[in-house]
Amino acid sequence: MSLVPVDATNLKIALQNDAQQWRTTISWAKDRRNAYVQNLTAAQMTTLGISVADQAFITAFVADLGRFVQLSNGNLPADATNMTTNIQGILGVL
């Protein structure tokens, strides 16, 4: 990981780039969560031939996106799961 530049001009550029990346990530999470919630029900996953075990990972991943969106809106989620484990599960499904 690179160091934060000490020069004021470089620091300003780094902060702008990082804030833009963060905003893009939040926007992506909102869009993807909404798409999954609207278009991917348990019945649809079953129709697609996705096993119940794999559906659990997919559902957990979508819930993680929802919690991230909730947190980005200033609301503390009521529960949490290990997002890294859920991501690994999704990558195993694919």
Beta strands, then each sheet from edge to edge (+ up, - down):
end
